[in-house]
Amino acid sequence: MHFLGAVIGAENEDGVEDILADWSEYADVDEYIAQTRDEILSNGRAEDRDYLKHGKDMDARKAAAERVALDDKKALKAYAEYCGLTLNANGDAVSTFNRDSFYDWYEIGGRWQSDVNGMQGVTCHELLERYRQDDENVRHIIEDLCVICEQGWYDGGLWNDTETETVLAELEQDADRKVWFVDFHD
């Protein structure tokens, strides 16, 4: 899904990447334990038992019954395969997925390019003044922002939009810095 964001602090479009890099789903992160061995077994068996009570697909019911009947070692392997998990030597699920990510790709302007024409790269102060002067287009864009970010910080996202008050406070605080509007996807 696409959602509108604003990036504060890049001097030009090339600088936007430096600010956004830490929140990409593809950012390099150290391997971590996403789910313990016990959690995999407990959750997997609970889901399978629930499916045996309520599920309708006979093939899925059969597979669930077979997994529930397995010993821990075989069940762990079966749940890892079923869920696409990578296990470490202890049987814990490990991952390098960036848990701090909020997008998988972005495009400066993107589907909002025509709406943000004349706003790309303006200072926070200028954008805030246009908002206060009731520039309808600026007001609409600021009130529709889903995420706002700058180096080391962001607020909002696809499912939990940033508040207009937060955006206005950031614009006020960063008066001389430039703003870039971005079409995010997740």
CYANA upper distance limits for C-alpha pairs under 8 A (distance plus 0.5 A):
  1 MET  CA    158 LEU  CA      8.37
  1 MET  CA    185 HIS  CA      5.84
  1 MET  CA    186 ASP  CA      5.90
  2 HIS  CA    158 LEU  CA      8.39
  2 HIS  CA    183 ASP  CA      6.95
  2 HIS  CA    184 PHE  CA      5.98
  2 HIS  CA    185 HIS  CA      4.94
  2 HIS  CA    186 ASP  CA      7.23
  3 PHE  CA    145 LEU  CA      8.27
  3 PHE  CA    146 CYS  CA      6.72
  3 PHE  CA    157 GLY  CA      8.44
  3 PHE  CA    158 LEU  CA      6.63
  3 PHE  CA    183 ASP  CA      6.40
  3 PHE  CA    184 PHE  CA      5.72
  3 PHE  CA    185 HIS  CA      6.82
  4 LEU  CA    112 TRP  CA      8.18
  4 LEU  CA    144 ASP  CA      7.74
  4 LEU  CA    145 LEU  CA      5.82
  4 LEU  CA    146 CYS  CA      6.06
  4 LEU  CA    147 VAL  CA      7.32
  4 LEU  CA    181 PHE  CA      7.67
  4 LEU  CA    182 VAL  CA      6.43
  4 LEU  CA    183 ASP  CA      5.54
  4 LEU  CA    184 PHE  CA      6.59
  5 GLY  CA    145 LEU  CA      5.91
  5 GLY  CA    146 CYS  CA      6.16
  5 GLY  CA    147 VAL  CA      5.10
  5 GLY  CA    148 ILE  CA      6.03
  5 GLY  CA    149 CYS  CA      8.33
  5 GLY  CA    181 PHE  CA      6.24
  5 GLY  CA    182 VAL  CA      5.58
  5 GLY  CA    183 ASP  CA      6.91
  5 GLY  CA    184 PHE  CA      7.24
  6 ALA  CA    145 LEU  CA      7.64
  6 ALA  CA    147 VAL  CA      6.97
  6 ALA  CA    148 ILE  CA      5.29
  6 ALA  CA    149 CYS  CA      6.89
  6 ALA  CA    179 VAL  CA      6.97
  6 ALA  CA    180 TRP  CA      6.05
  6 ALA  CA    181 PHE  CA      4.97
  6 ALA  CA    182 VAL  CA      6.38
  7 VAL  CA     16 VAL  CA      7.37
  7 VAL  CA     19 ILE  CA      8.17
  7 VAL  CA    148 ILE  CA      6.46
  7 VAL  CA    149 CYS  CA      5.51
  7 VAL  CA    150 GLU  CA      6.18
  7 VAL  CA    179 VAL  CA      6.12
  7 VAL  CA    180 TRP  CA      5.60
  7 VAL  CA    181 PHE  CA      6.83
  7 VAL  CA    182 VAL  CA      7.76
  8 ILE  CA    124 CYS  CA      8.31
  8 ILE  CA    148 ILE  CA      8.13
  8 ILE  CA    149 CYS  CA      6.68
  8 ILE  CA    150 GLU  CA      5.42
  8 ILE  CA    151 GLN  CA      8.42
  8 ILE  CA    174 ASP  CA      8.37
  8 ILE  CA    177 ARG  CA      6.99
  8 ILE  CA    178 LYS  CA      6.23
  8 ILE  CA    179 VAL  CA      5.13
  8 ILE  CA    180 TRP  CA      7.03
  9 GLY  CA    150 GLU  CA      6.55
  9 GLY  CA    151 GLN  CA      7.79
  9 GLY  CA    177 ARG  CA      5.58
  9 GLY  CA    178 LYS  CA      5.83
  9 GLY  CA    179 VAL  CA      7.05
 10 ALA  CA     14 ASP  CA      8.26
 10 ALA  CA     15 GLY  CA      5.25
 10 ALA  CA     16 VAL  CA      5.92
 10 ALA  CA     19 ILE  CA      7.83
 10 ALA  CA    177 ARG  CA      8.03
 10 ALA  CA    178 LYS  CA      6.72
 10 ALA  CA    179 VAL  CA      7.80
 10 ALA  CA    180 TRP  CA      8.19
 11 GLU  CA     15 GLY  CA      6.68
 11 GLU  CA    121 GLY  CA      8.11
 11 GLU  CA    177 ARG  CA      8.20
 11 GLU  CA    178 LYS  CA      6.83
 12 ASN  CA     16 VAL  CA      7.60
 12 ASN  CA    121 GLY  CA      7.40
 13 GLU  CA     17 GLU  CA      8.36
 13 GLU  CA    108 ILE  CA      8.05
 13 GLU  CA    121 GLY  CA      8.50
 13 GLU  CA    180 TRP  CA      7.92
 14 ASP  CA     18 ASP  CA      8.35
 15 GLY  CA     19 ILE  CA      7.34
 16 VAL  CA     20 LEU  CA      6.77
 16 VAL  CA    180 TRP  CA      8.12
 17 GLU  CA     21 ALA  CA      6.23
 18 ASP  CA    151 GLN  CA      8.50
 19 ILE  CA    149 CYS  CA      8.42
 19 ILE  CA    150 GLU  CA      6.63
 19 ILE  CA    151 GLN  CA      5.43
 19 ILE  CA    152 GLY  CA      7.93
 20 LEU  CA     24 SER  CA      7.38
 20 LEU  CA    149 CYS  CA      8.44
 20 LEU  CA    150 GLU  CA      8.44
 20 LEU  CA    151 GLN  CA      8.15
 21 ALA  CA     27 ALA  CA      7.02
 22 ASP  CA     27 ALA  CA      6.53
 22 ASP  CA    100 ASP  CA      8.22
 22 ASP  CA    101 SER  CA      7.80
 22 ASP  CA    152 GLY  CA      8.49
 23 TRP  CA     27 ALA  CA      7.43
 23 TRP  CA     98 ASN  CA      7.94
 23 TRP  CA    100 ASP  CA      6.27
 23 TRP  CA    101 SER  CA      4.53
 23 TRP  CA    102 PHE  CA      6.40
 23 TRP  CA    103 TYR  CA      7.39
 24 SER  CA     98 ASN  CA      7.70
 24 SER  CA    101 SER  CA      5.48
 24 SER  CA    102 PHE  CA      7.08
 24 SER  CA    103 TYR  CA      6.03
 24 SER  CA    104 ASP  CA      6.22
 24 SER  CA    105 TRP  CA      7.75
 25 GLU  CA     97 PHE  CA      7.03
 25 GLU  CA     98 ASN  CA      5.88
 25 GLU  CA     99 ARG  CA      8.33
 25 GLU  CA    101 SER  CA      5.61
 25 GLU  CA    102 PHE  CA      7.62
 25 GLU  CA    103 TYR  CA      6.68
 25 GLU  CA    104 ASP  CA      5.68
 26 TYR  CA     97 PHE  CA      7.84
 26 TYR  CA     98 ASN  CA      7.45
 26 TYR  CA    104 ASP  CA      7.63
 27 ALA  CA     97 PHE  CA      8.50
 27 ALA  CA     98 ASN  CA      6.78
 28 ASP  CA     96 THR  CA      7.76
 28 ASP  CA     98 ASN  CA      7.81
 29 VAL  CA     96 THR  CA      6.06
 29 VAL  CA     97 PHE  CA      7.53
 29 VAL  CA     98 ASN  CA      6.62
 30 ASP  CA     96 THR  CA      6.45
 31 GLU  CA     94 VAL  CA      6.86
 31 GLU  CA     95 SER  CA      5.91
 31 GLU  CA     96 THR  CA      5.20
 32 TYR  CA     94 VAL  CA      5.95
 32 TYR  CA     95 SER  CA      6.13
 32 TYR  CA     96 THR  CA      7.06
 33 ILE  CA     92 ASP  CA      6.88
 33 ILE  CA     93 ALA  CA      6.31
 33 ILE  CA     94 VAL  CA      4.98
 33 ILE  CA     95 SER  CA      6.99
 34 ALA  CA     92 ASP  CA      8.11
 34 ALA  CA     93 ALA  CA      6.07
 34 ALA  CA     94 VAL  CA      5.81
 34 ALA  CA     95 SER  CA      6.57
 35 GLN  CA     39 GLU  CA      6.55
 35 GLN  CA     40 ILE  CA      6.93
 35 GLN  CA     92 ASP  CA      6.45
 35 GLN  CA     93 ALA  CA      5.56
 35 GLN  CA     94 VAL  CA      7.60
 36 THR  CA     40 ILE  CA      6.74
 36 THR  CA     91 GLY  CA      7.76
 36 THR  CA     92 ASP  CA      4.90
 36 THR  CA     93 ALA  CA      6.64
 37 ARG  CA     41 LEU  CA      6.87
 37 ARG  CA     76 LEU  CA      7.88
 37 ARG  CA     90 ASN  CA      7.80
 37 ARG  CA     91 GLY  CA      5.56
 37 ARG  CA     92 ASP  CA      4.95
 37 ARG  CA     93 ALA  CA      7.45
 38 ASP  CA     42 SER  CA      6.45
 39 GLU  CA     43 ASN  CA      6.24
 40 ILE  CA     44 GLY  CA      6.26
 40 ILE  CA     76 LEU  CA      7.54
 40 ILE  CA     79 TYR  CA      7.66
 40 ILE  CA     80 ALA  CA      8.46
 40 ILE  CA     92 ASP  CA      8.35
 40 ILE  CA     93 ALA  CA      8.31
 41 LEU  CA     45 ARG  CA      6.45
 41 LEU  CA     72 ASP  CA      7.77
 41 LEU  CA     75 ALA  CA      7.56
 41 LEU  CA     76 LEU  CA      6.59
 41 LEU  CA     79 TYR  CA      7.93
 42 SER  CA     46 ALA  CA      6.58
 43 ASN  CA     47 GLU  CA      6.60
 44 GLY  CA     48 ASP  CA      6.65
 44 GLY  CA     79 TYR  CA      6.94
 45 ARG  CA     49 ARG  CA      6.51
 45 ARG  CA     67 ARG  CA      8.07
 45 ARG  CA     68 VAL  CA      6.28
 46 ALA  CA     50 ASP  CA      6.62
 47 GLU  CA     51 TYR  CA      6.63
 48 ASP  CA     52 LEU  CA      6.67
 48 ASP  CA     64 ALA  CA      5.43
 48 ASP  CA     65 ALA  CA      7.60
 48 ASP  CA     67 ARG  CA      8.15
 48 ASP  CA     68 VAL  CA      7.27
 49 ARG  CA     53 LYS  CA      6.97
 49 ARG  CA     64 ALA  CA      7.84
 49 ARG  CA     65 ALA  CA      8.24
 49 ARG  CA     68 VAL  CA      7.87
 50 ASP  CA     54 HIS  CA      6.69
 50 ASP  CA     55 GLY  CA      8.10
 51 TYR  CA     55 GLY  CA      4.99
 51 TYR  CA     61 ARG  CA      7.13
 51 TYR  CA     64 ALA  CA      7.69
 52 LEU  CA     61 ARG  CA      6.13
 52 LEU  CA     64 ALA  CA      7.37
 52 LEU  CA     65 ALA  CA      7.52
 55 GLY  CA     60 ALA  CA      8.27
 55 GLY  CA     61 ARG  CA      7.09
 56 LYS  CA     61 ARG  CA      7.86
 57 ASP  CA     61 ARG  CA      6.66
 58 MET  CA     62 LYS  CA      6.62
 59 ASP  CA     63 ALA  CA      6.80
 60 ALA  CA     64 ALA  CA      6.60
 61 ARG  CA     65 ALA  CA      6.64
 62 LYS  CA     66 GLU  CA      6.73
 63 ALA  CA     67 ARG  CA      6.80
 64 ALA  CA     68 VAL  CA      6.71
 65 ALA  CA     69 ALA  CA      6.81
 66 GLU  CA     70 LEU  CA      7.15
 67 ARG  CA     75 ALA  CA      6.29
 67 ARG  CA     78 ALA  CA      7.29
 67 ARG  CA     79 TYR  CA      8.26
 68 VAL  CA     75 ALA  CA      7.78
 70 LEU  CA     74 LYS  CA      6.32
 70 LEU  CA     75 ALA  CA      5.67
 71 ASP  CA     75 ALA  CA      6.33
 72 ASP  CA     76 LEU  CA      6.37
 73 LYS  CA     77 LYS  CA      7.01
 74 LYS  CA     78 ALA  CA      6.66
 75 ALA  CA     79 TYR  CA      6.53
 76 LEU  CA     80 ALA  CA      6.55
 76 LEU  CA     91 GLY  CA      7.95
 77 LYS  CA     81 GLU  CA      6.71
 78 ALA  CA     82 TYR  CA      6.51
 79 TYR  CA     83 CYS  CA      6.39
 79 TYR  CA     85 LEU  CA      8.43
 80 ALA  CA     84 GLY  CA      6.13
 80 ALA  CA     85 LEU  CA      5.13
 80 ALA  CA     86 THR  CA      7.34
 80 ALA  CA     87 LEU  CA      7.82
 80 ALA  CA     93 ALA  CA      8.36
 81 GLU  CA     85 LEU  CA      6.94
 85 LEU  CA     93 ALA  CA      6.34
 85 LEU  CA     94 VAL  CA      7.95
 86 THR  CA     93 ALA  CA      5.90
 86 THR  CA     94 VAL  CA      6.22
 86 THR  CA     95 SER  CA      7.65
 87 LEU  CA     91 GLY  CA      5.68
 87 LEU  CA     92 ASP  CA      5.74
 87 LEU  CA     93 ALA  CA      4.97
 87 LEU  CA     94 VAL  CA      6.31
 88 ASN  CA     92 ASP  CA      6.03
 88 ASN  CA     93 ALA  CA      6.98
 88 ASN  CA     94 VAL  CA      6.95
102 PHE  CA    157 GLY  CA      6.68
102 PHE  CA    158 LEU  CA      7.88
102 PHE  CA    186 ASP  CA      7.49
103 TYR  CA    184 PHE  CA      6.65
103 TYR  CA    185 HIS  CA      6.00
103 TYR  CA    186 ASP  CA      5.21
104 ASP  CA    184 PHE  CA      8.23
104 ASP  CA    185 HIS  CA      6.42
104 ASP  CA    186 ASP  CA      5.68
105 TRP  CA    184 PHE  CA      6.68
105 TRP  CA    185 HIS  CA      5.97
105 TRP  CA    186 ASP  CA      7.58
106 TYR  CA    110 GLY  CA      8.39
106 TYR  CA    182 VAL  CA      7.14
106 TYR  CA    183 ASP  CA      6.02
106 TYR  CA    184 PHE  CA      4.87
106 TYR  CA    185 HIS  CA      6.39
107 GLU  CA    182 VAL  CA      6.31
107 GLU  CA    183 ASP  CA      5.72
107 GLU  CA    184 PHE  CA      7.14
108 ILE  CA    113 GLN  CA      8.33
108 ILE  CA    180 TRP  CA      7.74
108 ILE  CA    181 PHE  CA      6.63
108 ILE  CA    182 VAL  CA      4.86
108 ILE  CA    183 ASP  CA      6.53
109 GLY  CA    113 GLN  CA      4.68
109 GLY  CA    114 SER  CA      8.41
109 GLY  CA    116 VAL  CA      7.32
109 GLY  CA    180 TRP  CA      8.44
109 GLY  CA    181 PHE  CA      6.08
109 GLY  CA    182 VAL  CA      5.47
109 GLY  CA    183 ASP  CA      6.21
110 GLY  CA    182 VAL  CA      7.19
110 GLY  CA    183 ASP  CA      5.51
111 ARG  CA    183 ASP  CA      6.99
112 TRP  CA    116 VAL  CA      6.71
112 TRP  CA    182 VAL  CA      8.47
112 TRP  CA    183 ASP  CA      7.33
113 GLN  CA    117 ASN  CA      6.57
115 ASP  CA    137 ASN  CA      7.64
115 ASP  CA    141 ILE  CA      8.16
116 VAL  CA    120 GLN  CA      6.90
116 VAL  CA    138 VAL  CA      8.49
116 VAL  CA    141 ILE  CA      8.07
116 VAL  CA    181 PHE  CA      7.50
118 GLY  CA    122 VAL  CA      8.42
119 MET  CA    127 LEU  CA      7.78
119 MET  CA    138 VAL  CA      8.38
119 MET  CA    179 VAL  CA      8.29
119 MET  CA    180 TRP  CA      8.17
119 MET  CA    181 PHE  CA      8.46
120 GLN  CA    179 VAL  CA      6.85
120 GLN  CA    180 TRP  CA      5.54
120 GLN  CA    181 PHE  CA      6.85
121 GLY  CA    178 LYS  CA      5.62
121 GLY  CA    179 VAL  CA      5.61
121 GLY  CA    180 TRP  CA      5.95
122 VAL  CA    126 GLU  CA      6.86
122 VAL  CA    127 LEU  CA      7.15
122 VAL  CA    178 LYS  CA      5.80
122 VAL  CA    179 VAL  CA      6.32
122 VAL  CA    180 TRP  CA      8.33
123 THR  CA    127 LEU  CA      6.81
123 THR  CA    175 ALA  CA      6.93
123 THR  CA    176 ASP  CA      6.02
123 THR  CA    177 ARG  CA      5.76
123 THR  CA    178 LYS  CA      4.70
123 THR  CA    179 VAL  CA      6.52
124 CYS  CA    128 LEU  CA      6.49
124 CYS  CA    171 LEU  CA      5.27
124 CYS  CA    172 GLU  CA      7.43
124 CYS  CA    174 ASP  CA      6.68
124 CYS  CA    175 ALA  CA      5.21
124 CYS  CA    176 ASP  CA      6.68
124 CYS  CA    177 ARG  CA      6.36
124 CYS  CA    178 LYS  CA      6.38
124 CYS  CA    179 VAL  CA      6.66
125 HIS  CA    129 GLU  CA      6.61
125 HIS  CA    171 LEU  CA      7.01
125 HIS  CA    172 GLU  CA      7.14
125 HIS  CA    174 ASP  CA      8.14
125 HIS  CA    175 ALA  CA      4.90
125 HIS  CA    176 ASP  CA      6.87
126 GLU  CA    130 ARG  CA      6.73
126 GLU  CA    175 ALA  CA      8.42
127 LEU  CA    131 TYR  CA      6.71
127 LEU  CA    138 VAL  CA      7.77
127 LEU  CA    171 LEU  CA      8.20
128 LEU  CA    132 ARG  CA      6.68
128 LEU  CA    168 LEU  CA      7.57
128 LEU  CA    171 LEU  CA      6.82
128 LEU  CA    172 GLU  CA      7.66
129 GLU  CA    133 GLN  CA      6.62
130 ARG  CA    134 ASP  CA      6.98
130 ARG  CA    135 ASP  CA      5.95
130 ARG  CA    138 VAL  CA      7.13
131 TYR  CA    135 ASP  CA      6.09
131 TYR  CA    136 GLU  CA      8.23
131 TYR  CA    138 VAL  CA      6.18
131 TYR  CA    139 ARG  CA      5.79
134 ASP  CA    138 VAL  CA      8.34
134 ASP  CA    139 ARG  CA      7.14
135 ASP  CA    139 ARG  CA      6.56
136 GLU  CA    140 HIS  CA      6.56
137 ASN  CA    141 ILE  CA      6.77
138 VAL  CA    142 ILE  CA      6.62
139 ARG  CA    143 GLU  CA      6.53
140 HIS  CA    144 ASP  CA      6.60
141 ILE  CA    145 LEU  CA      6.81
142 ILE  CA    164 THR  CA      7.24
142 ILE  CA    167 VAL  CA      7.72
143 GLU  CA    163 GLU  CA      8.41
143 GLU  CA    164 THR  CA      6.01
145 LEU  CA    161 ASP  CA      7.40
145 LEU  CA    162 THR  CA      7.18
145 LEU  CA    164 THR  CA      8.24
146 CYS  CA    156 GLY  CA      6.22
146 CYS  CA    157 GLY  CA      5.94
146 CYS  CA    158 LEU  CA      6.73
146 CYS  CA    160 ASN  CA      7.68
146 CYS  CA    161 ASP  CA      4.60
146 CYS  CA    162 THR  CA      5.80
147 VAL  CA    154 TYR  CA      7.47
147 VAL  CA    155 ASP  CA      6.11
147 VAL  CA    156 GLY  CA      4.89
147 VAL  CA    157 GLY  CA      5.45
147 VAL  CA    158 LEU  CA      8.05
147 VAL  CA    161 ASP  CA      6.57
147 VAL  CA    162 THR  CA      5.88
148 ILE  CA    154 TYR  CA      6.13
148 ILE  CA    155 ASP  CA      6.03
148 ILE  CA    156 GLY  CA      7.22
148 ILE  CA    162 THR  CA      7.39
148 ILE  CA    167 VAL  CA      7.30
149 CYS  CA    153 TRP  CA      6.18
149 CYS  CA    154 TYR  CA      4.50
149 CYS  CA    155 ASP  CA      6.89
150 GLU  CA    154 TYR  CA      6.84
155 ASP  CA    161 ASP  CA      8.38
155 ASP  CA    162 THR  CA      6.18
156 GLY  CA    160 ASN  CA      5.71
156 GLY  CA    161 ASP  CA      5.02
156 GLY  CA    162 THR  CA      4.64
156 GLY  CA    163 GLU  CA      8.29
157 GLY  CA    161 ASP  CA      5.94
157 GLY  CA    162 THR  CA      7.57
158 LEU  CA    186 ASP  CA      7.97
162 THR  CA    166 THR  CA      7.18
162 THR  CA    167 VAL  CA      7.72
163 GLU  CA    167 VAL  CA      7.08
164 THR  CA    168 LEU  CA      6.68
165 GLU  CA    169 ALA  CA      6.61
166 THR  CA    170 GLU  CA      6.73
167 VAL  CA    171 LEU  CA      6.71
168 LEU  CA    172 GLU  CA      6.65
169 ALA  CA    173 GLN  CA      6.62
170 GLU  CA    174 ASP  CA      6.51
171 LEU  CA    175 ALA  CA      6.42
